[in-house]
Amino acid sequence: MAKFLIKHSSPLKGEIKIGGSKNAVLPVLAASILTEGDCVIQDVPYLSDVLTMEKLLESLGVRVSWDKDAGAVTVSAAGKLRAEASYELVSKMRASFLVMGPLLARLGEVKAPLPGGCAIGSRPVDLHLKGFSAMGADIIQEHGFVRAKARKLKGARVYLDFPSVGATENLMMAAVLAEDQTILENCAVEPEVVDLANFLNSAGADIRGAGTDTIKINGVRELRGTEHAIIPDRIEAGTFMVAAAITRGDITLTNVLGDHLKPVTAKLKEVHLNVMETERGIRVQCSDRKKIVAADVKTLPYPGFPTDMQAQFMSLLTTAEGASIVTETVFENRFMHVGELKRMGADIKIESRSAIVEGVKSLTGAQVKATDLRAGAALVLAAMTASGETEISDIYHIDRGYCQLDEKLNQLGAKIQRVE
Ligand code: EPZ
């Protein structure tokens, strides 16, 4: 299994182009099932999760072709599609469950494995299923699979108990071909939800209110093929911003949308980083006069501080001056990185949903393990500031959500060796 060997890194310097958003492209790829026309999707990041979604679509009878140089994917869901998603693929990537809404809307039936839990939590899909049944689907759960059937989905008013990103996306996709109007209330307002709505509207859907907590979808008869460019990945961008901070460097990110980074930018300024919007993008510079200080972080649904940045920011806080409290309110078990950071000398105590991080002078290199995608990224960041060498195993987690994270960081001055 591949590993990273990482040495202490001098301050990162230079410019880095951010790629397309993993959490926007996955639902957009699933949504391409809704039309027989060709969909050309640009700025698709070359990630293992995207390849998994591609395999899933092909297993359903959808044609997917990559133009790697252009970073574009053409999806064609013309012809007969299969109504069953394979256990092997769905268990590999929970986001595969996002094909459920489109298949139900397009075929009137779907059989999908219930996605299991993962390292960060039980990850139920009850809100997805509650919404589908409100729209008239018969739902049967048995043998680890869920089957949904509806001759024709009907518009419904659905109140989400939690502003779930996946449930909002799945139900929005199911509603675009349903009869009448569907109203989703208390829904997720993440930029990735807005990007999906923009994609669907460009294909002829009638969706209003994406980005607010109430989305209205008027069903249409059919969708047509379209072209769409995926928004930049705000979590990859945030990860690089923390990389600049943790190495006390000075880097500029291009292809970023400052609006999507507000909670991360605000928190970095709070710990004394200089963050400036320039004509090239966003510059993150460590001021040589002010030390990086502690700050409290509480993850919340957008536009609160993103849960997907919690682990990376905690790495930064381990060597900040003072004590920080990091509270994870979105997932019930997203502190798997704490044990690994402690092996590197971090001083962290977990009290239920909060971690108390006492800043230490410096971390030391150690053998550690990536437990999930963002925890793995957090360990790469910690390793760059640690003295000595760090070995990170199970880095396949990192490759799921970051395209060449090691190579991009090395371009900025890091010393990361990928050992197969
Ligand atoms: C999406 O996951 C992202 N993944 C996650 O990013 C991200 O952490 C999460 O949204 C929150 O922002 C993709 O977009 C592919 P949720 P999703 O449904 O849709 C509970 C990464 O690192 N819930 O908003 O699965 C759930 O248990 C990944 O890139 C229910 O209880 O997240 C969790 O506690 C990790 N019932 C909370 O809601 C449901 O039916 C948030 O989950 C659905 C969710």
Residues whose N, C-alpha, C, O or C-beta is under 5 A from the ligand:
A	BS01	EPZ	N23 L26 A95 R123 P124 V125 D126 L127 H128 F162 P163 S164 V165 G166 A167 T307 D308 V330 F331 L373 R374
